[in-house]
Structure formats: C-alpha cells, structure tokens
C-alpha cells in the first residue's frame, strides 16, 4: 500500500516538473521571438527614416525649381535676339589643344600620332587662307609635317611654346607668324603646354570650334553645332552638349582614345605666353615636369 502510494506520488511530481519545464521553455522561446521582432521593427523604422532623410536632401525645393525655370526662360528670351556663334565662349585652357602629352606622359605612339594629326589639321584650319602659309605649303608637300617635327623637338628641348628655337631662321619667322595676333589668329590662343593631370585628353565639350573642326568630319561638326544651337536658344545655362549627349556622336571618331568627355575642370594654367612688339614671344611659368633652361 505504501509502495503504491509512493510510486503514484513520484509520477505526479515528475509530471508537474516536466509540465513546468515545458512551459518555461515555451515562454523563453516566445519572449526571444518577440524581442527579435521588436529589434527588426526598430531597425526597419530607422532605415526608413534614414532613406526618407536622404531622399529629401536630394530633392530641390519647389522655390529653387521655379527659380531655375524662370532663369532658363529669361535666358531663352534674351538669346532669341542674339546670333548663335558655335562655341563663342569656351573655358580657358580647356578650350585649347594641350601639346604636353607629345613631350611627356603615357601616350602610346599611336595616340601621339593622332595628336600630331589634329595639330596639323588645326594649322591648316587656322591659316589656310593666309598668304604666308600658302607660300610655305606650296614649296613642299611635306613641309608642314617637317615643321611640326622640328617644332616638337624645340618644344621638348626648351619646355615652352615661346622659347622654341629653330635652326633655320625662316622656320622661326614662320612660327612667329603663326603666333602673331596681327596675322588674324594666334596659335597661342589655340594650343597650350600644361603639365596637369586634369589636362589629359582633349576636352571635346570645351574645345574651340576650330579645334573641333580639326577633329571631326564636316557632317559631324554640323550636327554638333545644330544640337548646341538648339540648346542655346532653349535657355540652358551652358550651350554645350553634355557627356551623355556627345559620346554617341563621336564614339567612332579615330581620335576617341585621346578625347576627354567630362565637363569643365579648371587647369592651373601654370604657363602663359605673350607676344611683344616685333614678334618676340615671352613665357610666364613652366611645366613642373620640365626643368627651366
């Protein structure tokens, strides 16, 4: 009798303990799950708040949008009375053809030849109607190629456009004629010699129209001018094709590997030149990578 009672009591106690342990485990699991949900909810709310804050920071206030629209309309109205001149205002040294990669840098032989070809095309574009230029071109078919070769030798030796020394005085005089403003156009307005990382590649968005004509065929040049004419009269602040607009047009250009598609980047303009009376040239500043002589 006592044995049966004890056995029954032990079974009852064991059952109560097991039930209590099961309940405790379930309670802990439920609490843990609830805590996880709370953490996830907190993180979700914080992420959403951060996302909303970021989105708002990128939005232009309505007043600014209206102001921009008014400015564009005002520019369009003002420009409607003006004559469009392709690339009339261009950004300093970015508008010029930088010849520094021909002397120093990591341009390949092919890229250097491409740059020399553009320089040759530019000289023809600028001076084809000048008597002094016609006279030289008539003396020998390859004269311009030979002149550019000697010009680059002098540039490498002297490190400045205004200091170039020519063995032949006639070649020196020819070069001075290219640089004199009284001859109509000065080569110094179209080429530069800047040792600057930002200057690598020809900034096709900013170059002078004459340099652009030296780089692309007539059909492409007319297309670019027509597109920029529409931009000009639409009132957009900069009447230039942006990277996404000009890249599809010139992606098959033979000089594409030395073309820079980004917009304006102000160069240090460490080297400048002036033409004095009598055709003498002076240089202010030198590229860092070339020693003064």
Order of alpha helices (4+ residues) and beta strands (2+ residues): alpha-alpha-beta-alpha-alpha-alpha-alpha-beta-beta-alpha-alpha-alpha-beta-beta-beta
